[in-house]
Amino acid sequence: TGPSMLKLFGLSDTQAAKYHFCAVVLKEKTLKPDVEGFPLLESDDGRIFLEFQGYPDPLIRQRLMAEVFLGCVNEKYTGQVMAGIVYTEEKYQQAALPLNSFLGAGKRCQFQGCLHEVDLSKLKERQLLKIDRKLVILAPFTVSAKLSNAQLLAKGQEWREIVTQAFS
């Protein structure tokens, strides 16, 4: 579902299909992204670093930028990079502190606007499916907590059908 995630960030089908993804680390507190995307062919499309945030972490943005810089240094990579965070709830995005400002030559240098961020709780299930049907695996993050058990069970059955169609 790596290319599907890129579509969530607004990349086209063609752009998204150019990447191979690997899960770098499974929630260990190390400076490695959750998922890293590499172009399938040698190209200028750049690298992609993604984090999934399902709990409050005030320093998630700083950590992601550190992961990007460290990854580029380790690989001696100097090309383009995209960094993104997928939040499962708005409160986790609200808990994230802004990126630091740096002073230099009498001016402030900021990384504002460098990160792509998606809050799944602000999306509707139909929006995810319109982007890519494989994103149905993220649909549970889009439903209201006020859904009854019967409604949730019905949704789960719908999602199961979509999953079996979308994934071989």
C-alpha positions as protocol buffer text, in pm:
chain_id: "A"
residue {
  index: 1
  type: THR
  ca { x: 0 y: 0 z: 0 }
}
residue {
  index: 2
  type: GLY
  ca { x: 303 y: 232 z: -22 }
}
residue {
  index: 3
  type: PRO
  ca { x: 192 y: 393 z: -349 }
}
residue {
  index: 4
  type: SER
  ca { x: -159 y: 428 z: -201 }
}
residue {
  index: 5
  type: MET
  ca { x: -14 y: 628 z: 89 }
}
residue {
  index: 6
  type: LEU
  ca { x: 157 y: 864 z: -153 }
}
residue {
  index: 7
  type: LYS
  ca { x: -177 y: 929 z: -321 }
}
residue {
  index: 8
  type: LEU
  ca { x: -307 y: 1028 z: 24 }
}
residue {
  index: 9
  type: PHE
  ca { x: -41 y: 1302 z: 18 }
}
residue {
  index: 10
  type: GLY
  ca { x: -155 y: 1417 z: -326 }
}
residue {
  index: 11
  type: LEU
  ca { x: 90 y: 1243 z: -559 }
}
residue {
  index: 12
  type: SER
  ca { x: -51 y: 1116 z: -887 }
}
residue {
  index: 13
  type: ASP
  ca { x: -90 y: 746 z: -975 }
}
residue {
  index: 14
  type: THR
  ca { x: 210 y: 775 z: -1205 }
}
residue {
  index: 15
  type: GLN
  ca { x: 433 y: 938 z: -944 }
}
residue {
  index: 16
  type: ALA
  ca { x: 324 y: 698 z: -669 }
}
residue {
  index: 17
  type: ALA
  ca { x: 389 y: 390 z: -883 }
}
residue {
  index: 18
  type: LYS
  ca { x: 756 y: 486 z: -914 }
}
residue {
  index: 19
  type: TYR
  ca { x: 834 y: 394 z: -551 }
}
residue {
  index: 20
  type: HIS
  ca { x: 926 y: 82 z: -358 }
}
residue {
  index: 21
  type: PHE
  ca { x: 864 y: 95 z: 17 }
}
residue {
  index: 22
  type: CYS
  ca { x: 1005 y: -78 z: 318 }
}
residue {
  index: 23
  type: ALA
  ca { x: 912 y: -55 z: 683 }
}
residue {
  index: 24
  type: VAL
  ca { x: 1230 y: 63 z: 846 }
}
residue {
  index: 25
  type: VAL
  ca { x: 1145 y: 12 z: 1211 }
}
residue {
  index: 26
  type: LEU
  ca { x: 848 y: -108 z: 1410 }
}
residue {
  index: 27
  type: LYS
  ca { x: 794 y: 162 z: 1676 }
}
residue {
  index: 28
  type: GLU
  ca { x: 1131 y: 142 z: 1843 }
}
residue {
  index: 29
  type: LYS
  ca { x: 1255 y: 477 z: 1970 }
}
residue {
  index: 30
  type: THR
  ca { x: 1535 y: 511 z: 1719 }
}
residue {
  index: 31
  type: LEU
  ca { x: 1601 y: 776 z: 1461 }
}
residue {
  index: 32
  type: LYS
  ca { x: 1454 y: 583 z: 1169 }
}
residue {
  index: 33
  type: PRO
  ca { x: 1127 y: 658 z: 988 }
}
residue {
  index: 34
  type: ASP
  ca { x: 835 y: 416 z: 1003 }
}
residue {
  index: 35
  type: VAL
  ca { x: 843 y: 383 z: 623 }
}
residue {
  index: 36
  type: GLU
  ca { x: 1096 y: 491 z: 363 }
}
residue {
  index: 37
  type: GLY
  ca { x: 1024 y: 508 z: -9 }
}
residue {
  index: 38
  type: PHE
  ca { x: 1286 y: 468 z: -280 }
}
residue {
  index: 39
  type: PRO
  ca { x: 1237 y: 533 z: -652 }
}
residue {
  index: 40
  type: LEU
  ca { x: 1211 y: 201 z: -838 }
}
residue {
  index: 41
  type: LEU
  ca { x: 1436 y: 329 z: -1114 }
}
residue {
  index: 42
  type: GLU
  ca { x: 1732 y: 564 z: -1096 }
}
residue {
  index: 43
  type: SER
  ca { x: 1565 y: 904 z: -1125 }
}
residue {
  index: 44
  type: ASP
  ca { x: 1529 y: 1250 z: -976 }
}
residue {
  index: 45
  type: ASP
  ca { x: 1198 y: 1164 z: -809 }
}
residue {
  index: 46
  type: GLY
  ca { x: 1357 y: 1172 z: -465 }
}
residue {
  index: 47
  type: ARG
  ca { x: 1323 y: 981 z: -140 }
}
residue {
  index: 48
  type: ILE
  ca { x: 1019 y: 970 z: 84 }
}
residue {
  index: 49
  type: PHE
  ca { x: 1016 y: 944 z: 464 }
}
residue {
  index: 50
  type: LEU
  ca { x: 685 y: 875 z: 642 }
}
residue {
  index: 51
  type: GLU
  ca { x: 579 y: 858 z: 1005 }
}
residue {
  index: 52
  type: PHE
  ca { x: 247 y: 729 z: 1140 }
}
residue {
  index: 53
  type: GLN
  ca { x: 145 y: 902 z: 1460 }
}
residue {
  index: 54
  type: GLY
  ca { x: -111 y: 732 z: 1683 }
}
residue {
  index: 55
  type: TYR
  ca { x: -20 y: 890 z: 2017 }
}
residue {
  index: 56
  type: PRO
  ca { x: 85 y: 1234 z: 2143 }
}
residue {
  index: 57
  type: ASP
  ca { x: 451 y: 1310 z: 2069 }
}
residue {
  index: 58
  type: PRO
  ca { x: 547 y: 1676 z: 2098 }
}
residue {
  index: 59
  type: LEU
  ca { x: 873 y: 1623 z: 1908 }
}
residue {
  index: 60
  type: ILE
  ca { x: 745 y: 1412 z: 1615 }
}
residue {
  index: 61
  type: ARG
  ca { x: 821 y: 1684 z: 1359 }
}
residue {
  index: 62
  type: GLN
  ca { x: 1175 y: 1736 z: 1492 }
}
residue {
  index: 63
  type: ARG
  ca { x: 1232 y: 1360 z: 1504 }
}
residue {
  index: 64
  type: LEU
  ca { x: 1115 y: 1317 z: 1143 }
}
residue {
  index: 65
  type: MET
  ca { x: 1344 y: 1592 z: 1019 }
}
residue {
  index: 66
  type: ALA
  ca { x: 1634 y: 1434 z: 1212 }
}
residue {
  index: 67
  type: GLU
  ca { x: 1550 y: 1099 z: 1047 }
}
residue {
  index: 68
  type: VAL
  ca { x: 1552 y: 1263 z: 705 }
}
residue {
  index: 69
  type: PHE
  ca { x: 1889 y: 1430 z: 762 }
}
residue {
  index: 70
  type: LEU
  ca { x: 2043 y: 1118 z: 915 }
}
residue {
  index: 71
  type: GLY
  ca { x: 1910 y: 897 z: 634 }
}
residue {
  index: 72
  type: CYS
  ca { x: 2051 y: 1131 z: 370 }
}
residue {
  index: 73
  type: VAL
  ca { x: 2390 y: 1148 z: 542 }
}
residue {
  index: 74
  type: ASN
  ca { x: 2412 y: 770 z: 586 }
}
residue {
  index: 75
  type: GLU
  ca { x: 2327 y: 709 z: 220 }
}
residue {
  index: 76
  type: LYS
  ca { x: 2523 y: 1012 z: 94 }
}
residue {
  index: 77
  type: TYR
  ca { x: 2198 y: 1115 z: -75 }
}
residue {
  index: 78
  type: THR
  ca { x: 2174 y: 1475 z: -195 }
}
residue {
  index: 79
  type: GLY
  ca { x: 1857 y: 1468 z: -404 }
}
residue {
  index: 80
  type: GLN
  ca { x: 1500 y: 1572 z: -332 }
}
residue {
  index: 81
  type: VAL
  ca { x: 1317 y: 1448 z: -24 }
}
residue {
  index: 82
  type: MET
  ca { x: 954 y: 1440 z: 84 }
}
residue {
  index: 83
  type: ALA
  ca { x: 873 y: 1404 z: 454 }
}
residue {
  index: 84
  type: GLY
  ca { x: 522 y: 1327 z: 576 }
}
residue {
  index: 85
  type: ILE
  ca { x: 330 y: 1246 z: 892 }
}
residue {
  index: 86
  type: VAL
  ca { x: -3 y: 1063 z: 903 }
}
residue {
  index: 87
  type: TYR
  ca { x: -189 y: 1137 z: 1225 }
}
residue {
  index: 88
  type: THR
  ca { x: -467 y: 903 z: 1335 }
}
residue {
  index: 89
  type: GLU
  ca { x: -637 y: 1176 z: 1541 }
}
residue {
  index: 90
  type: GLU
  ca { x: -635 y: 1555 z: 1540 }
}
residue {
  index: 91
  type: LYS
  ca { x: -519 y: 1570 z: 1903 }
}
residue {
  index: 92
  type: TYR
  ca { x: -192 y: 1401 z: 1805 }
}
residue {
  index: 93
  type: GLN
  ca { x: -127 y: 1666 z: 1541 }
}
residue {
  index: 94
  type: GLN
  ca { x: -215 y: 1938 z: 1794 }
}
residue {
  index: 95
  type: ALA
  ca { x: 34 y: 1788 z: 2041 }
}
residue {
  index: 96
  type: ALA
  ca { x: 319 y: 1819 z: 1788 }
}
residue {
  index: 97
  type: LEU
  ca { x: 532 y: 2125 z: 1852 }
}
residue {
  index: 98
  type: PRO
  ca { x: 627 y: 2347 z: 1559 }
}
residue {
  index: 99
  type: LEU
  ca { x: 967 y: 2299 z: 1407 }
}
residue {
  index: 100
  type: ASN
  ca { x: 1247 y: 2501 z: 1561 }
}
residue {
  index: 101
  type: SER
  ca { x: 1359 y: 2837 z: 1428 }
}
residue {
  index: 102
  type: PHE
  ca { x: 1731 y: 2896 z: 1383 }
}
residue {
  index: 103
  type: LEU
  ca { x: 1916 y: 3224 z: 1401 }
}
residue {
  index: 104
  type: GLY
  ca { x: 2179 y: 3297 z: 1142 }
}
residue {
  index: 105
  type: ALA
  ca { x: 2324 y: 3608 z: 982 }
}
residue {
  index: 106
  type: GLY
  ca { x: 2059 y: 3818 z: 1157 }
}
residue {
  index: 107
  type: LYS
  ca { x: 1772 y: 3626 z: 998 }
}
residue {
  index: 108
  type: ARG
  ca { x: 1544 y: 3348 z: 1112 }
}
residue {
  index: 109
  type: CYS
  ca { x: 1565 y: 3023 z: 918 }
}
residue {
  index: 110
  type: GLN
  ca { x: 1258 y: 2801 z: 947 }
}
residue {
  index: 111
  type: PHE
  ca { x: 1152 y: 2462 z: 817 }
}
residue {
  index: 112
  type: GLN
  ca { x: 784 y: 2561 z: 810 }
}
residue {
  index: 113
  type: GLY
  ca { x: 610 y: 2419 z: 508 }
}
residue {
  index: 114
  type: CYS
  ca { x: 863 y: 2138 z: 465 }
}
residue {
  index: 115
  type: LEU
  ca { x: 641 y: 1863 z: 606 }
}
residue {
  index: 116
  type: HIS
  ca { x: 332 y: 1712 z: 450 }
}
residue {
  index: 117
  type: GLU
  ca { x: 77 y: 1621 z: 715 }
}
residue {
  index: 118
  type: VAL
  ca { x: -250 y: 1427 z: 695 }
}
residue {
  index: 119
  type: ASP
  ca { x: -502 y: 1392 z: 978 }
}
residue {
  index: 120
  type: LEU
  ca { x: -706 y: 1079 z: 909 }
}
residue {
  index: 121
  type: SER
  ca { x: -980 y: 1186 z: 1152 }
}
residue {
  index: 122
  type: LYS
  ca { x: -1061 y: 1480 z: 922 }
}
residue {
  index: 123
  type: LEU
  ca { x: -1117 y: 1256 z: 622 }
}
residue {
  index: 124
  type: LYS
  ca { x: -1427 y: 1062 z: 530 }
}
residue {
  index: 125
  type: GLU
  ca { x: -1416 y: 697 z: 432 }
}
residue {
  index: 126
  type: ARG
  ca { x: -1538 y: 781 z: 81 }
}
residue {
  index: 127
  type: GLN
  ca { x: -1248 y: 1027 z: 38 }
}
residue {
  index: 128
  type: LEU
  ca { x: -997 y: 754 z: 119 }
}
residue {
  index: 129
  type: LEU
  ca { x: -1162 y: 511 z: -121 }
}
residue {
  index: 130
  type: LYS
  ca { x: -1174 y: 774 z: -395 }
}
residue {
  index: 131
  type: ILE
  ca { x: -798 y: 829 z: -358 }
}
residue {
  index: 132
  type: ASP
  ca { x: -724 y: 455 z: -364 }
}
residue {
  index: 133
  type: ARG
  ca { x: -934 y: 157 z: -256 }
}
residue {
  index: 134
  type: LYS
  ca { x: -634 y: 4 z: -75 }
}
residue {
  index: 135
  type: LEU
  ca { x: -657 y: 291 z: 174 }
}
residue {
  index: 136
  type: VAL
  ca { x: -962 y: 111 z: 317 }
}
residue {
  index: 137
  type: ILE
  ca { x: -720 y: -26 z: 577 }
}
residue {
  index: 138
  type: LEU
  ca { x: -712 y: 327 z: 724 }
}
residue {
  index: 139
  type: ALA
  ca { x: -1092 y: 366 z: 720 }
}
residue {
  index: 140
  type: PRO
  ca { x: -1136 y: 278 z: 1090 }
}
residue {
  index: 141
  type: PHE
  ca { x: -958 y: 604 z: 1174 }
}
residue {
  index: 142
  type: THR
  ca { x: -1222 y: 804 z: 984 }
}
residue {
  index: 143
  type: VAL
  ca { x: -1535 y: 681 z: 1162 }
}
residue {
  index: 144
  type: SER
  ca { x: -1704 y: 857 z: 1450 }
}
residue {
  index: 145
  type: ALA
  ca { x: -1646 y: 719 z: 1799 }
}
residue {
  index: 146
  type: LYS
  ca { x: -2023 y: 754 z: 1846 }
}
residue {
  index: 147
  type: LEU
  ca { x: -2097 y: 473 z: 1599 }
}
residue {
  index: 148
  type: SER
  ca { x: -2307 y: 196 z: 1754 }
}
residue {
  index: 149
  type: ASN
  ca { x: -2168 y: -156 z: 1776 }
}
residue {
  index: 150
  type: ALA
  ca { x: -2411 y: -272 z: 1507 }
}
residue {
  index: 151
  type: GLN
  ca { x: -2305 y: 10 z: 1272 }
}
residue {
  index: 152
  type: LEU
  ca { x: -1938 y: -60 z: 1339 }
}
residue {
  index: 153
  type: LEU
  ca { x: -1986 y: -430 z: 1270 }
}
residue {
  index: 154
  type: ALA
  ca { x: -2160 y: -348 z: 940 }
}
residue {
  index: 155
  type: LYS
  ca { x: -1874 y: -112 z: 846 }
}
residue {
  index: 156
  type: GLY
  ca { x: -1620 y: -382 z: 931 }
}
residue {
  index: 157
  type: GLN
  ca { x: -1796 y: -626 z: 699 }
}
residue {
  index: 158
  type: GLU
  ca { x: -1797 y: -366 z: 418 }
}
residue {
  index: 159
  type: TRP
  ca { x: -1427 y: -303 z: 472 }
}
residue {
  index: 160
  type: ARG
  ca { x: -1351 y: -676 z: 468 }
}
residue {
  index: 161
  type: GLU
  ca { x: -1517 y: -704 z: 126 }
}
residue {
  index: 162
  type: ILE
  ca { x: -1316 y: -411 z: -10 }
}
residue {
  index: 163
  type: VAL
  ca { x: -992 y: -552 z: 135 }
}
residue {
  index: 164
  type: THR
  ca { x: -1047 y: -891 z: -29 }
}
residue {
  index: 165
  type: GLN
  ca { x: -1111 y: -716 z: -363 }
}
residue {
  index: 166
  type: ALA
  ca { x: -827 y: -464 z: -338 }
}
residue {
  index: 167
  type: PHE
  ca { x: -555 y: -700 z: -215 }
}
residue {
  index: 168
  type: SER
  ca { x: -474 y: -1027 z: -388 }
}
